[in-house]
Amino acid sequence: MRNFLPSRYALIIVLVASVSLARNPDDKIVIRSLTASEHPGDAPDSIYVSGQVATVLRFEQEVAPDKTQLLGWEGRFEPLLVGSKKVVVEPLRELGKDERIPLVVTLQDGSVLQFLVRPQRPEGWTDHQVNVFKDRDSYNAVLSSLNDSLKRERELREENERLKKEETSVDHALAALLVKGEVKKTRFRSEQVVVLKDGDMEIRVETFSGRGKAAVVVRLTNTYSDEPWRFRDARLIADLTSYSSLPFSLRMDRAEIVPGQSGTIAVVVDHSAFESKEGLRDLALEIFRQDGLRQVIVNLDHALVRK
């Protein structure tokens, strides 16, 4: 059995968000397609990148290396990799929210395609591969569009199934009560409250013990920041080196917290998540903000689960 801290009901609160990145095998891999325009008056298409993550642009024909360039890349990107039908872009660090770096790609037939390399989307995703087409009616473009449509349909179907399960889930119902502050309507008992500050974020973490379950309520307040705080995802792990997340139920009252506003995240964990071959184990809950950096980590002692 692994303990993150020796003390009963101890909390680990990581306040420096840059400690850990939410980049692991569970992250969403984004492969998308776009039809690029050669008309100089059209706005360049955007490519969304993240620090130390390679983004591949894949074209239908060979790329001319001597006429393909990323403008002003020095000190911010690895040297551009150009070969065959691919261009690889890799930032050395996260780009600032207002950074826009022009990328000019010239194909062997003389076509010049322009792009803007930008930081990852506010939703938290990064382009891992972008399939670029000149003719939206070409066979490959139509096939790629069909595959994208099938993928979106599959994701919507999976999301609908998830929502149906949540409608009948006891743990999700409990998390919904906790996020509204209605603890008295549950059988949870407050065990510990920690209030700390990380830059422009005030963080209040409360852990709860329960019969066969444990719970955490995290309240985040955006105090002075000039931009919103956005939730990306959460993970429940048994080891700080683990990439896979254990099952849990989560509810939040808002995914975006504007300056001066507070938001609450409630998590309920069933006793089964604490079980291992060696017996009950301690767990840790990680919460990540939109840029993939970990905002907070909370230790969950297995003793929080009452019989």
WOCORJO-V958273 format. One record per helix or strand of 2 or more residues. SS is the DSSP state (~ for helix, > for strand). FROM is the first residue (numbers start at 1). LEN is the number of residues. Records with the same first field share a line. If there is no record, write none. Layout:
BEGIN
SS=FROM-LEN + FROM-LEN
END
This chain:
BEGIN
~=17-3 + 65-3 + 139-29 + 170-10 + 183-3 + 271-4 + 302-3
>=30-6 + 45-5 + 54-5 + 69-2 + 81-3 + 86-6 + 100-8 + 112-8 + 127-7 + 189-10 + 201-11 + 213-10 + 229-9 + 249-4 + 256-2 + 262-9 + 275-2 + 279-2 + 283-7 + 293-8 + 305-2
END
